[in-house]
Amino acid sequence: MVTKRKKHAAKFKTKVAVEAIKGIRTIPEIAETYSVHPSQIHNWKKQALEGLPEVFETSKPKVQQEDISAKLFEEIGRLKIELDWLKKKSGEIR
């Protein structure tokens, strides 16, 4: 009899890994609670701990800063065009 592998959601894996990292309960207790093999919990815990430094890297805010800068330059350009148009029109009225 062939059994299908279980595919766990990322949210579930995170929940189990965080609980393992906290260390309040033992890995076998957590495995029994969530019906997951203890070695799988060890793997998820290891992956979580390895991935944590990436969460705190400063490269992501730079991307957001570039997006903000691009929007601001676009707004400056639009306002400059409007100002030039208004100067032109005000000169025609006088």
GUNU-42105 format. One record per residue (C-alpha): x, y, z. Coordinates in nm, 4 decimals. Example, Ala and Ser with C-alpha at 12.3 -4.5 7.8 and 13.67 -1.06 7.14 Angstrom:
% residues 2
@u: 1.2300	v: -0.4500	w: 0.7800
@u: 1.3670	v: -0.1060	w: 0.7140
END
This chain:
% residues 94
@u: 0.0000	v: 0.0000	w: 0.0000
@u: 0.1413	v: 0.3350	w: -0.1075
@u: 0.0772	v: 0.6377	w: 0.1108
@u: 0.0891	v: 0.9927	w: -0.0160
@u: 0.3238	v: 1.2419	w: 0.1385
@u: 0.1640	v: 1.5116	w: 0.3462
@u: 0.2161	v: 1.8651	w: 0.2261
@u: 0.2145	v: 2.1054	w: 0.5153
@u: 0.1388	v: 2.4739	w: 0.4745
@u: 0.4097	v: 2.7273	w: 0.5492
@u: 0.1994	v: 2.8708	w: 0.8299
@u: 0.1795	v: 2.5288	w: 0.9963
@u: 0.5535	v: 2.4710	w: 0.9572
@u: 0.6245	v: 2.8114	w: 1.1083
@u: 0.3976	v: 2.7440	w: 1.4034
@u: 0.5661	v: 2.4120	w: 1.4778
@u: 0.9177	v: 2.5504	w: 1.4247
@u: 0.8565	v: 2.8451	w: 1.6565
@u: 0.7241	v: 2.6143	w: 1.9224
@u: 1.0359	v: 2.3984	w: 1.8860
@u: 1.2615	v: 2.7037	w: 1.9054
@u: 1.0902	v: 2.8256	w: 2.2218
@u: 1.1794	v: 2.4965	w: 2.3880
@u: 0.8859	v: 2.4946	w: 2.6285
@u: 0.7985	v: 2.1400	w: 2.5256
@u: 1.0223	v: 1.8646	w: 2.3965
@u: 1.0392	v: 1.7756	w: 2.0278
@u: 0.8675	v: 1.4376	w: 2.0840
@u: 0.5807	v: 1.6121	w: 2.2644
@u: 0.5410	v: 1.8609	w: 1.9810
@u: 0.5601	v: 1.5773	w: 1.7264
@u: 0.2828	v: 1.3901	w: 1.9027
@u: 0.0644	v: 1.7000	w: 1.9282
@u: 0.0908	v: 1.7865	w: 1.5584
@u: 0.1247	v: 1.4302	w: 1.4220
@u: 0.4601	v: 1.5064	w: 1.2604
@u: 0.7804	v: 1.3040	w: 1.2770
@u: 1.0391	v: 1.4491	w: 1.5200
@u: 1.3106	v: 1.4585	w: 1.2529
@u: 1.0803	v: 1.6741	w: 1.0386
@u: 1.0438	v: 1.9187	w: 1.3281
@u: 1.4217	v: 1.9308	w: 1.3646
@u: 1.4512	v: 2.0102	w: 0.9925
@u: 1.1911	v: 2.2887	w: 1.0126
@u: 1.3594	v: 2.4335	w: 1.3205
@u: 1.6968	v: 2.4304	w: 1.1440
@u: 1.5503	v: 2.5968	w: 0.8323
@u: 1.3832	v: 2.8627	w: 1.0450
@u: 1.7013	v: 2.9438	w: 1.2338
@u: 1.9037	v: 2.9602	w: 0.9097
@u: 1.6487	v: 3.1903	w: 0.7468
@u: 1.6195	v: 3.4377	w: 1.0318
@u: 1.9213	v: 3.6536	w: 0.9384
@u: 1.7602	v: 3.7278	w: 0.6006
@u: 1.4580	v: 3.8737	w: 0.7783
@u: 1.6718	v: 4.1405	w: 0.9421
@u: 1.8816	v: 4.2387	w: 0.6402
@u: 1.8561	v: 4.6010	w: 0.5333
@u: 1.8320	v: 4.5323	w: 0.1601
@u: 1.4515	v: 4.5324	w: 0.1543
@u: 1.4043	v: 4.8894	w: 0.2822
@u: 1.6399	v: 5.0122	w: 0.0070
@u: 1.4048	v: 4.8703	w: -0.2539
@u: 1.1160	v: 5.0528	w: -0.0877
@u: 1.3264	v: 5.3695	w: -0.0743
@u: 1.3954	v: 5.3399	w: -0.4482
@u: 1.0223	v: 5.3063	w: -0.5140
@u: 0.9521	v: 5.6158	w: -0.3057
@u: 1.2268	v: 5.8098	w: -0.4832
@u: 1.0898	v: 5.7149	w: -0.8241
@u: 0.7405	v: 5.8323	w: -0.7234
@u: 0.8770	v: 6.1595	w: -0.5884
@u: 1.0777	v: 6.2308	w: -0.9055
@u: 0.7674	v: 6.1585	w: -1.1114
@u: 0.5670	v: 6.4025	w: -0.8989
@u: 0.8390	v: 6.6688	w: -0.9296
@u: 0.8362	v: 6.6319	w: -1.3076
@u: 0.4589	v: 6.6595	w: -1.3227
@u: 0.4576	v: 6.9704	w: -1.1018
@u: 0.7334	v: 7.1334	w: -1.3095
@u: 0.5322	v: 7.0815	w: -1.6273
@u: 0.2225	v: 7.2293	w: -1.4614
@u: 0.4238	v: 7.5291	w: -1.3359
@u: 0.5680	v: 7.5934	w: -1.6819
@u: 0.2200	v: 7.5733	w: -1.8345
@u: 0.0795	v: 7.8142	w: -1.5738
@u: 0.3650	v: 8.0614	w: -1.6332
@u: 0.2983	v: 8.0446	w: -2.0075
@u: -0.0759	v: 8.0984	w: -1.9638
@u: -0.0355	v: 8.3801	w: -1.7116
@u: 0.1936	v: 8.5613	w: -1.9579
@u: -0.0749	v: 8.5437	w: -2.2285
@u: -0.3398	v: 8.6950	w: -2.0011
@u: -0.1406	v: 9.0113	w: -1.9149
END
